[in-house]
């Protein structure tokens, strides 16, 4: 809920024609003239109250919403105006001042005892204050006056709150099923809570109870499909959504959910049929078409996504974003020339990223000179990004096996800025890849001369020495200094473990590598940790570490190389 929706002061409370006032202030009255205003003040208002409300509006415009609430609460007490009470109560809830929200909702209910919104706000405020029992008196009134549809709207509102507030409210509502066993929204809340707890079968049972009590409960119908999918029952999820869509053919959310499931299960042809139906039912909704196109792109239905995006581009709908996603689609289809063409047409916030990606593709095509010309033009037009662009270009060139080209580029950049530590660090990295350890060490030492407490440089120097089994005492000193500066950095913990391993301290190495792996289960860390475990004789545990890493990174070279060197098999 936007705080701006809480402040319709102009016209409602102050001046009837305020919205049509000229932008410039009216001229000052002539000297000696006397201004009169025969417009009567609203009942219950005096000039001080109106002035306070004007201050509240100005505070809201400046995002000082706490100040706004203070003036609103005071005006609510002074005037008893239901409009002000309502706005103050909504603002208190928005600001999570639950005590004041409760007091104002009670004041609101004194004016309008059966008001649905006031009852919902009172219930939610009591629950957030931990007063679940007190909330039931308002819940009885809400159900009696407005039925379970109103309760359903309140549960949906609770589910849309922040994660912590969501859990607290939904859990409290879920626990009311014993007192209100015939209320479908509470069973739905129970299903949401159980899903959050990972109890999927219990969640499904509660959700089906909600559907039985209220067969048209849309949220519960959609949650059932989600739960079935999470439980690995994708066919049942699809069958369920097919029935829902057939039963409610004009309902938009169920059909969108059906499309998501179809795409997730690779049923592209049926997904395309459903997308066509959605387009026919919502011909002018370009936002919907855009969202569906991105769903298709994410699911790998590239042809479908491209057709949708091309149609949107023809409507001149968000052209920069459309070109960006069309570029991604062309990449997925290995049409690099078309991808480059789209990326170069992206302007605005994504323009820089898109042009850098175009440069990457140019190098992949075997056109490094073209990529260099593009990035050079970017460096000229964005001098503040010159360093990062030079480093990016070096990484692009290096990723295609041309370390010497990357080094030459960084050499040129450092001629203009010889003490740039970012460029020095990048060149050290490329030198190590090229096998030029002397250059690498020289650049890292230069960084440490300029910035003695640069933890990244200390770590890189120590790790590289250890990795090449050189000057291990010196390597330990560098990594120890880095660790003192950043004691919880998993990269440095990994380096310390590797240095200790090279020095023969296997148990010390294991402890550091375990900490690094727990914080950041990167394939390289997994390779190191697994190797130490293997050498210590914990070969089953080593295999488990490697297997987990390979599950998420099947081609991880560090792990494959380590296993081959050790003669290890999974």
C-alpha atoms as one frame of an Amber mdcrd trajectory, in Angstrom:
protein
   0.000   0.000   0.000   1.443   3.345  -1.022   1.477   6.038   1.668   0.406
   8.542  -0.962  -3.022   6.907  -1.127  -3.570   7.923   2.478  -3.499  11.648
   1.885  -6.438  12.944  -0.193  -6.480  16.150   1.819  -6.837  18.426  -1.165
 -10.554  18.926  -1.671 -11.631  16.445   1.008 -10.655  18.600   3.946  -9.118
  21.895   2.871 -10.289  23.624  -0.294 -12.973  22.370  -2.614 -11.174  23.528
  -5.761  -7.626  22.846  -4.637  -6.830  20.446  -7.437  -7.520  23.137  -9.987
  -5.469  25.910  -8.407  -2.821  27.541 -10.631   0.783  26.450 -10.160   1.880
  29.964  -9.191   0.599  31.544  -5.957  -2.145  34.153  -6.329  -0.999  37.773
  -6.282  -0.735  39.521  -2.938  -3.731  41.709  -2.104  -3.185  45.373  -2.713
  -1.792  47.355   0.216  -4.510  48.390   2.584  -7.056  45.972   1.128  -8.809
  43.534   3.406  -9.127  39.818   2.583 -12.268  38.042   3.625 -13.194  34.373
   3.408 -16.814  33.515   3.793 -16.252  29.761   3.244 -17.394  28.032   6.462
 -15.028  25.571   8.126 -16.079  21.893   8.062 -17.917  20.753  11.217 -15.495
  19.892  14.014 -12.617  21.791  12.419 -10.953  24.960  13.490  -8.191  26.836
  11.739  -5.537  25.169  13.909  -6.714  21.677  12.906  -6.721  22.597   9.228
  -3.230  24.005   9.624  -2.092  20.769  11.286  -3.494  18.728   8.406  -1.707
  20.920   5.908   1.553  20.334   7.811   0.784  16.593   7.730   0.408  16.697
   3.958   3.683  18.571   3.500   5.432  16.066   5.803   4.060  13.186   3.722
   5.324  14.764   0.525   8.755  14.856   2.171   8.424  11.212   3.276   8.357
  12.223   6.951   5.476   9.829   7.541   6.018   9.594  11.293   5.356  13.330
  11.534   2.294  12.893   9.318   0.935  10.184  11.604   1.381  12.385  14.670
  -0.707  15.193  13.167  -3.278  12.763  11.766  -3.740  11.023  15.099  -4.225
  14.365  16.815  -6.749  15.477  14.178  -8.608  12.168  14.479  -9.044  12.702
  18.224  -9.951  16.377  17.855 -12.478  16.107  15.027 -13.831  12.565  15.189
 -13.977  12.785  11.396 -14.309   9.208  10.014 -12.212  10.132   6.955  -9.297
  11.314   9.083  -9.621   8.371  11.485  -9.514   5.953   8.548  -6.473   7.599
   7.009  -4.658   7.751  10.346  -5.405   4.074  11.031  -4.156   3.028   7.595
  -0.993   5.068   7.984  -0.315   3.638  11.454  -0.634   0.125  10.019   1.645
   1.016   7.102   4.269   2.297   9.553   3.811  -0.849  11.701   2.739   1.190
  14.726   0.384  -1.597  15.726  -0.665  -0.114  19.068  -1.808   3.117  17.448
  -3.350   1.227  14.524  -5.427  -0.771  17.011  -6.511   2.324  18.941  -7.508
   4.121  15.738  -9.334   1.090  14.328 -11.307   0.874  17.587 -12.121   4.577
  17.285 -13.169   3.930  13.688 -15.450   1.070  14.794 -17.103   3.343  17.345
 -18.155   5.533  14.426 -19.001   2.620  12.097 -19.343  -0.654  14.086 -19.627
  -2.994  11.096 -16.985  -1.452   8.847 -15.165  -4.299   7.085 -11.827  -2.541
   6.700 -11.812  -1.371  10.318 -12.573  -4.891  11.546  -9.786  -6.368   9.405
  -7.334  -3.775  10.670  -8.321  -4.410  14.292  -7.853  -8.172  13.838  -4.452
  -7.830  12.201  -3.293  -5.283  14.789  -4.314  -7.504  17.705  -2.532 -10.484
  16.154   0.636  -8.510  15.486   0.571  -7.369  19.105   0.342 -11.017  20.169
  -3.292 -10.785  21.285  -4.782 -13.635  19.250  -7.604 -14.267  21.728  -8.586
 -10.600  21.664  -8.681 -10.728  17.865 -11.442 -13.347  17.864 -14.122 -10.905
  19.064 -13.523  -8.823  15.960 -13.250 -11.970  13.844 -16.726 -13.087  14.963
 -18.155  -9.734  13.916 -16.316  -9.790  10.590 -17.576 -13.265   9.671 -21.106
 -12.507  10.863 -21.334  -9.217   8.986 -19.322  -9.863   5.841 -18.862 -13.619
   5.473 -15.800 -15.695   4.711 -15.088 -13.721   1.523 -14.026 -10.816   3.729
 -11.919 -13.162   5.832 -10.318 -14.427   2.629  -9.368 -10.912   1.614  -7.761
 -10.403   5.009  -5.726 -13.615   4.734  -4.519 -12.548   1.290  -3.530  -9.189
   2.755  -1.599 -10.927   5.538   0.215 -13.151   3.040   1.347 -10.083   1.109
   3.213  -8.555   4.048   6.962  -8.735   4.637   8.368 -12.187   5.366   8.437
 -11.835   9.153   5.010 -10.217   9.396   3.643 -12.766   6.942   4.753 -15.718
   9.054   3.501 -14.239  12.318   0.070 -13.360  10.952  -0.490 -16.421   8.811
   0.550 -18.720  11.652  -1.829 -16.982  14.055  -4.689 -17.158  11.556  -3.911
 -20.805  10.818  -4.232 -21.685  14.485  -7.813 -20.396  14.495  -9.052 -23.370
  12.451  -9.980 -25.185  15.668 -12.291 -22.334  16.692 -13.603 -21.742  13.174
 -13.470 -25.146  11.420 -15.879 -24.086   8.658 -13.886 -21.064   7.473 -12.059
 -21.856   4.243  -9.697 -18.836   4.416  -8.312 -20.063   7.736  -7.619 -23.503
   6.270  -5.895 -21.779   3.390  -3.790 -19.836   5.913  -2.950 -23.151   7.561
  -1.834 -24.540   4.203   0.419 -21.531   3.612   1.924 -21.911   7.080   2.549
 -25.643   6.679   4.177 -25.081   3.296   6.495 -22.534   4.913   7.386 -25.150
   7.543   8.185 -27.678   4.801   5.262 -29.963   5.732   3.953 -30.316   2.187
   1.464 -33.134   2.780  -0.057 -31.311   5.762  -0.205 -28.177   3.628  -1.985
 -30.055   0.840  -4.482 -31.562   3.298  -5.321 -28.133   4.713  -5.559 -26.614
   1.248  -7.951 -29.307   0.036 -10.085 -28.675   3.129 -10.248 -25.006   2.122
 -11.262 -25.924  -1.441 -13.954 -28.286  -0.162 -15.433 -25.506   1.974 -15.094
 -22.863  -0.763 -14.704 -24.470  -4.216 -14.086 -21.108  -5.901 -11.261 -20.118
  -3.517  -8.799 -19.024  -6.220  -5.745 -18.720  -3.966  -6.320 -22.213  -2.600
  -6.803 -23.659  -6.092  -3.501 -22.162  -7.231  -1.685 -23.228  -4.073  -2.763
 -26.833  -4.660  -0.995 -26.843  -8.021   2.124 -25.340  -6.459   2.160 -27.912
  -3.653   1.707 -30.836  -6.033   4.561 -29.546  -8.181   6.824 -29.125  -5.134
   5.984 -32.686  -4.090   7.150 -33.981  -7.478   3.615 -34.642  -8.704   3.841
 -32.434 -11.776   1.316 -34.490 -13.767  -1.253 -34.162 -10.997  -0.523 -30.437
 -10.819  -1.127 -30.087 -14.568  -4.326 -32.146 -14.430  -5.586 -30.031 -11.553
  -4.893 -26.727 -13.322  -6.403 -28.017 -16.561  -9.650 -28.694 -14.681  -9.550
 -25.283 -12.998  -9.000 -23.482 -16.300 -11.810 -25.455 -17.928 -14.162 -24.654
 -15.050 -13.241 -20.948 -14.920 -12.236 -20.119 -18.516 -12.287 -16.338 -18.041
 -10.183 -16.336 -14.855  -6.767 -14.860 -15.598  -4.572 -15.972 -12.691  -5.373
 -19.700 -13.034  -4.520 -19.647 -16.735  -1.242 -17.838 -16.038  -0.412 -20.458
 -13.395  -1.248 -23.183 -15.916   1.130 -21.587 -18.432   3.892 -21.482 -15.801
   3.430 -25.184 -15.085   3.350 -26.095 -18.762   6.566 -24.207 -19.414   8.235
 -25.673 -16.311   7.402 -29.202 -17.488   8.448 -28.602 -21.097   4.919 -28.713
 -22.542   5.709 -25.875 -24.929   2.989 -26.516 -27.530   0.192 -26.482 -24.956
   1.735 -23.443 -23.274   1.618 -21.614 -26.610  -2.098 -22.425 -26.930  -2.776
 -21.036 -23.476  -0.696 -17.938 -24.224  -2.799 -17.353 -27.332  -5.992 -17.595
 -25.270  -4.628 -15.126 -22.720  -3.710 -12.718 -25.510  -7.190 -12.987 -27.024
  -8.843 -12.428 -23.655  -6.582  -9.468 -22.820  -5.854  -7.843 -26.201  -4.703
  -4.499 -24.849  -2.749  -5.731 -21.842   0.820  -5.311 -23.046   2.209  -5.706
 -19.515   0.692  -9.186 -19.371   2.130 -10.092 -22.771   5.552  -8.903 -21.624
   5.412 -10.971 -18.433   4.356 -14.059 -20.372   7.151 -13.544 -22.903   9.713
 -13.450 -20.095   8.205 -16.613 -18.604   8.652 -18.349 -21.945  12.220 -17.069
 -22.295  13.136 -18.244 -18.798  11.678 -21.687 -19.523  13.704 -22.026 -22.727
  10.708 -21.629 -25.054  12.753 -19.226 -27.133  10.638 -19.225 -30.298   7.502
 -18.459 -28.307   9.267 -15.717 -26.367  10.694 -14.176 -29.533   7.274 -14.059
 -31.222   5.778 -12.323 -28.177   8.665  -9.864 -27.867   8.630  -9.020 -31.588
   4.911  -8.244 -31.337   5.557  -5.946 -28.375   8.390  -4.221 -30.218   6.008
  -3.526 -33.097   3.815  -1.721 -30.540   6.881   0.307 -29.416   6.361  -1.126
 -25.937   9.407  -0.610 -23.671  11.793  -0.902 -26.640  15.017  -0.875 -24.609
  13.950  -3.827 -22.476  12.510  -5.649 -25.484  15.790  -5.329 -27.406  17.669
  -6.580 -24.322  15.527  -9.711 -24.043  15.501 -10.284 -27.803  19.289 -10.197
 -27.596  19.203 -12.864 -24.893  16.805 -14.965 -26.968  19.085 -14.702 -30.001
  22.034 -15.782 -27.826  20.085 -18.845 -26.697  19.569 -19.695 -30.371  23.289
 -19.099 -31.135  22.445 -16.264 -33.540  25.260 -14.011 -32.344  24.931 -11.449
 -35.134  21.258 -10.856 -34.329  22.019 -10.753 -30.591  24.700  -8.090 -31.147
  22.280  -6.069 -33.273  19.676  -6.061 -30.496  22.182  -5.320 -27.719  23.524
  -2.290 -29.592  19.995  -0.860 -29.765  19.533  -0.828 -25.985  19.716   2.613
 -24.389  19.038   3.801 -20.857  20.128   2.068 -17.638  20.839  -1.260 -19.378
  22.706   0.300 -22.305  26.209  -0.112 -20.879  25.691  -3.734 -19.842  24.188
  -4.555 -23.231  27.096  -3.049 -25.157  29.615  -4.925 -23.038  27.721  -8.125
 -23.790  27.808  -7.226 -27.480  31.596  -6.904 -27.170  31.775 -10.362 -25.580
  29.875 -11.809 -28.516  32.126 -10.010 -30.999  35.145 -11.742 -29.445  33.296
 -15.069 -29.607  32.763 -14.405 -33.310  36.488 -13.876 -33.747  36.293 -10.091
 -34.042  38.392  -8.795 -31.107  39.261  -5.589 -32.990  35.569  -4.767 -33.348
  35.036  -5.462 -29.637  38.025  -3.264 -28.748  36.645  -0.400 -30.853  33.273
  -0.681 -29.095  34.726  -0.716 -25.568  37.158   2.086 -26.438  34.208   4.240
 -27.482  32.493   3.409 -24.194  35.632   4.419 -22.260  35.725   7.756 -24.090
  32.056   8.490 -23.474  32.175   7.249 -19.860  35.627   8.179 -18.507  34.466
   7.481 -14.958  34.131   3.804 -15.979  37.412   3.629 -17.884  39.138   1.343
 -15.376  36.304  -1.159 -15.039  35.815  -1.246 -18.812  39.521  -1.931 -19.400
  39.413  -4.766 -16.864  36.244  -6.139 -18.449  37.808  -6.112 -21.914  40.896
  -7.887 -20.582  38.704 -10.570 -19.004  36.764 -11.013 -22.253  39.979 -11.458
 -24.255  41.480 -13.771 -21.634  38.349 -15.942 -21.477  38.966 -16.820 -25.126
  42.522 -17.969 -24.439  44.426 -14.806 -25.310  46.219 -13.991 -22.055  48.971
 -12.106 -23.878  46.398  -9.862 -25.536  44.803  -9.202 -22.152  48.200  -8.347
 -20.657  49.008  -5.978 -23.530  45.706  -4.179 -23.060  46.325  -3.749 -19.319
  49.908  -2.612 -19.993  48.504   0.200 -22.144  45.935   1.162 -19.520  48.606
   1.277 -16.799  50.796   3.584 -18.882  48.144   6.273 -18.350  47.507   5.374
 -14.699  50.516   3.449 -13.308  49.363   3.389  -9.670  45.816   2.190 -10.318
  45.515  -0.750  -7.941  42.491  -2.226  -9.723  44.415  -2.380 -12.995  47.477
  -3.773 -11.220  45.394  -6.504  -9.578  43.770  -7.401 -12.897  47.160  -7.589
 -14.610  48.514  -9.760 -11.791  45.595 -12.144 -12.315  46.219 -12.334 -16.060
  49.971 -12.765 -15.521  49.343 -15.742 -13.244  47.097 -17.302 -15.909  49.852
 -16.752 -18.477  52.396 -18.412 -16.178  54.354 -15.191 -15.614  54.698 -15.466
 -11.832  57.414 -12.834 -11.710  55.105 -10.208 -13.233  52.238 -11.323 -11.022
  54.321 -11.009  -7.874  55.702  -7.639  -8.970  52.210  -6.194  -9.489  50.882
  -7.520  -6.185  53.902  -6.157  -4.314  53.342  -2.789  -5.998  49.752  -2.810
  -4.708  50.986  -3.575  -1.195  53.481  -0.716  -1.412  50.595   1.607  -2.259
  48.063  -0.030   0.098  49.769  -2.240   2.717  46.455  -3.476   4.139  44.912
  -4.590   0.849  43.541  -7.959   1.970  42.804  -9.131  -1.576  46.394  -8.552
  -2.699  47.802 -10.199   0.430  45.551 -13.204  -0.087  46.313 -13.495  -3.802
  50.061 -13.363  -3.236  49.999 -15.873  -0.391  47.677 -18.289  -2.175  49.613
 -18.197  -5.444  52.909 -18.894  -3.689  51.325 -21.823  -1.856  49.617 -23.138
  -4.967  52.989 -23.282  -6.718  54.627 -24.688  -3.562  56.959 -21.683  -3.287
  58.236 -19.911  -0.140  55.541 -21.383   2.101  56.598 -19.461   5.224  56.192
 -16.225   3.302  52.858 -17.421   1.892  51.621 -18.125   5.421  52.622 -14.628
   6.527  50.683 -12.969   3.689  47.530 -15.035   4.191  47.674 -14.547   7.971
  47.726 -10.780   7.458  44.792 -11.023   5.054  42.845 -13.183   7.499  43.423
 -10.696  10.314  41.843  -8.026   8.108  38.899 -10.169   6.916  38.559 -13.112
   9.327  35.317 -14.491   7.881  36.114 -14.170   4.179  35.686 -17.674   2.680
  38.289 -17.025  -0.039  40.901 -16.194   2.591  39.852 -19.130   4.781  40.334
 -21.352   1.729  43.792 -19.872   1.136  44.781 -20.459   4.752  43.643 -24.062
   4.516  45.616 -24.546   1.314  48.774 -22.974   2.747  48.550 -25.230   5.811
  48.005 -28.266   3.571  51.111 -27.429   1.564  53.022 -27.089   4.853  51.825
 -30.532   5.989  49.359 -29.414   8.679  46.495 -31.591   7.461  44.150 -31.202
  10.435  44.610 -27.440  10.552  44.009 -27.328   6.800  40.836 -29.396   7.157
  39.398 -27.050   9.783  39.935 -23.903   7.712  38.704 -25.531   4.509  35.587
 -26.828   6.248  34.781 -23.291   7.387  35.386 -21.953   3.887  33.224 -24.663
   2.318  30.361 -24.090   4.759  30.369 -20.384   3.947  30.897 -20.723   0.189
  30.668 -24.198  -1.419  32.472 -23.084  -4.576  33.936 -25.865  -6.805  37.518
 -24.736  -6.138  36.939 -24.740  -2.377  35.253 -28.144  -2.705  38.265 -29.443
  -4.641  40.660 -28.291  -1.900  38.482 -29.539   0.965  37.914 -32.894  -0.716
  41.632 -33.357  -1.383  42.549 -32.779   2.263  39.794 -35.163   3.412  41.031
 -37.767   0.927  44.624 -37.524   2.131  43.415 -37.769   5.745  41.655 -41.040
   4.888  38.090 -39.695   4.958  37.569 -40.760   1.372  33.819 -41.296   1.639
  33.381 -37.779   2.964  35.629 -36.430   0.193  33.494 -38.148  -2.450  30.363
 -36.648  -0.897  31.846 -33.132  -1.061  32.896 -33.580  -4.686  29.583 -35.180
  -5.656  27.596 -32.289  -4.177  29.756 -29.774  -6.015  29.467 -31.643  -9.318
  25.676 -31.833  -8.981  25.513 -28.047  -9.329  28.657 -27.678 -11.514  28.993
 -30.858 -13.626  31.998 -29.622 -15.579  33.919 -28.090 -12.657  37.558 -28.374
 -13.842  39.108 -27.985 -10.386  37.282 -31.044  -9.084  37.904 -33.159 -12.182
  41.626 -32.328 -12.125  41.893 -33.073  -8.399  40.126 -36.427  -8.710  42.269
 -37.445 -11.698  45.467 -36.483  -9.876  44.451 -38.491  -6.791  43.075 -41.410
  -8.798  39.723 -40.920  -7.077  36.410 -42.238  -8.405  32.907 -41.335  -7.327
